[in-house]
Amino acid sequence: MLLTDTHTHQYYEKDIEKRAQAMERCFANGVNRLFLPNVDISSISLIDEIVAAYPENCFAMAGLHPCEVKEGYQQVLEEIYQSMPDRKIYAIGEIGVDLYWDKTTLAIQQDAFRQQINWAKQLDLPFVIHCREAFDETFEILDDLKDEKMRGIFHCFTGDLAQAERAIKLGFYLGIGGVVTYKKAGLDQVLSQISIQNIVLETDSPYLAPVPFRGKPNESSYLVHIAQKVADIYQLSLQEVAEITTENSKKIFGV
């Protein structure tokens, strides 16, 4: 079984021994492909370190998280952009709009989002969207910039059916994580009305741990619990879910 975690901050664990143990737990659970979203300048070196340690398993992204878009963000964007030619990057991300923590930065979040979407188009890369309490603002930009090059993942998708269909129509896959295992989330009802060909799996480790680890630090090895819930929803085997969602990830990232 080959599972792909399309969104994990596994690199946050700086202790080499603990990180090695976490990776071994991944491999034991069939999680052999991990895609690593960037959030700021400091995380670039952390990602590079884990990619160097596990070059067959870990794949880097580059981008500025919307919660990190603050005063001086243009310089930060420039530094992230300048880092990319020296590294193998598989996506621009995670980028987007987050109005949960700070609504006052909406204008500069939108500006940074637009700039980074244009990076993705110029480099012919997918991009990974962080959207929290900001579907309208996110879709406004995507509708404005849509073309044949625009593609990627709506990371940690928790929207309704209409939002899911709108994202898919724009050329995006839905990143399904631990929230799908939460009883009151309703995400299972949304998935039951869309094709599994439109989703990929993720943990967003160390956040949003699935049941039975809800409330505890998440890790990529727990992806198997998310995959099992998805298997239950689609009435497929765990192996089938792993095959389909991994193939979907290969279509997005090209690897």
N, C-alpha and C positions, 0 to 999 in steps of 0.2 A: 504493500500500500504506500502510495506517495501523496502526501498532503502538502499543500502550499499555504503558508501564512503570508498573505499579501500585504500585511501591515503590522509590524511589530517593532517596538523600541527595545529590543533585546539587548542592545548595546548600552543601555543605561546601567547595567550591572558592570561595574568597573573592576571588581575582584576577579582575577583571571580564573582562579580555581572554581569559584561559584558559577561563573559564566560557563566554564567547561562542563560543569555538572548539569546546568540547565540545557546546554546543547545536547548532551547525552540523553537527557530525558526527551528532548525533541525527537532524536533519532529513534529512540525506543518506541515512540508513539507514531512513527511514520512521517513525522514532520521534517522533511529534508530540504525544503526550499523556504527561505525567509527573506522577505523584501523589507528594507529598512528606510523608513521615511526620515528625512532631515527636518529639523525644527528651527535651528539657528546656526550661527557660526561655530559655536563650541562643539556641537554634535557632529561636525564634519569629521574631525579626527577620531572620535569614538566609533563612528561608522566604518571609517577606513581601517581601524584596528581589527574589528571583528570580521570584516571582509577579508583582510589579509590572513587571519587565522583560519577562516573557513571559506576559501574562495569558491568551492564547489556548491556551497549551500546558502551563502549570504550575498545579497544584491543591493546596491546602494541607490538611493534617490537623492535629489538635491532640491532644496526649497526653503522658504521662510514661512513658518506657521503663522496663521493670522493673529494669534494671541501675542506673537513676538513682533508684530508690526507696530512700532512706536516711533518716537522722535528719532531722526537719524536713520530711518529704515532704508533710505535710498543707498546709503553707503554700505549697509549690511547686504542688501540685494546685490550690489556690485561685487562685493567680496565673495559671495556664494557663486555668482555667475563666473567669476574669474577662476574659481577652484575647479570648475567642471572639465576643462580640457585635459587636465592631468589625471582624471579619474574616469572609471567606467561607470556611467550613470544609466539607469534603466527607466527612470521616470522623473518628472518634476513633481516634488511633493514633500511634505504635505502642504497644500496651499488652499486658500479659500476665504471664507467669512465666518466669524464667530461673534455673535451678539449676545451670548450668554454672560460672558465676563465683563465686556466693556462695549457699550454702544457708541461711546464718544469717538472711537477710532474708525467708525464705519468708512468714511471717505478714503482714508489712507489704506485701510484693509482692501477696499475695492481697487484702488490704484495698484497696490502690490500684486493682487490677484491677476489683474489684467496683464501686467508686465510679465508675470511668470507663465501665464497661458501663452503669451507670445514667444517666450523662450521655448516652450514645448513645441510649438508649431515650427519655429526656426530649426530646431534640432530634430524634428520628426520623432518626438517622444510622447508617450502618454503622460497625463498628469493625474495626480491623486488629490481629490477634493475633501477638505475638512469643511463641513457645513453644520453649524450648530445654531439652532433658532434663527436661521437665516436663509430658508429655502427661496423666498421671493427675491431677496437681494442676490443670491447666487444664480438663480435661473435668469435674472435680468441680464447679467454679464454673459452667461453662456449663450443666451439667445442672440445677444449683440455680436458675439465673436464666432458664432458657429460656422464651420466649414468642413470640408472633407478630411482635414487633418486633425480635427478635434476628437479626442478619445481618452478614455481612462477609467477611473474608478471613483464612485461616490463612497468614500471611506465611511465606515460605521453608519451605514444607512439605517435610519429609524423612521422614515417618513411613511406616508399613507400610500394607498394604491395609485392615486392620481400622480403623486410626486414620483413614485417608482416608474410609472409608465413614461412620464415626461423625461426623466433621466435616461432611460433606455433609448427613447426616441432620439435623444441628442447624441447617442453613441457611447453611453457609459454603462459599465457593469456596476452592480451593487455590491459593496463590501459588507458581508454579513459576519457579525461577531457575537460576543457573549450575550448581547441583549436579546437575541433570538431565543435564549433559554429562560428568559424571565417571564413568568406566567402572565403578568398584567401588561406586558409590552405591546402585544397585538401584532408583532412582526411576523409571527407564524401565519396569521390570517392573510397578510399581504403576500407572503411568499407562495402561499397555496394558489394564488391567482396569477402568478407569473412563471415563466419557464426557468428551470434551473440553468439553462444556457445563458442566463443573464446575470448570474451571480458568481462571486468568488468568496473565499473564506478568509477571515483575519481574526487576530486576537486583540490588537491594539495594546498588547502587553507593554507595561505592567498595569494597564487600566482595564476596567470592565470585564473582570473575570467571569466566566460562565458558571452556572450551577454545575457542580456542587461546591464551587470555590467562590461564589459571589461574596463580595466584601473583603476578599483577601487579595494580595498582589497577584496579578495575572502573569502567565508566562506562555511562550509559544507552544509548549508541549500540551497545553490544555485545548489546543485547536481540535483535538479528537472529539471532545465533548460537544463542541459547536457542530462539527461534521455529523455527529450522531443525531443531533436534533434536526438538522437539515435532512438527513436520511429518513427520519421519522415523518417529517412533513411531506416529503415527496414519495414516500413509500418505496424507497430504494435501499440497496445495501450500502454499508459504509464504504466499501470498495468502489462502488459505482459513483458515489458522491465525490470521493477522492479523485477518481479518474476525470470526471467531468469538470470539476472546479479547477483542478490543476491544468487541464487542457485550456480552460478559459483564461487562466493566468498567463499561459504561454502565448496566447493570442494577443494579450495586452502588452506584455513586457518584451516579447520577442526572444525569450529564453526559457 
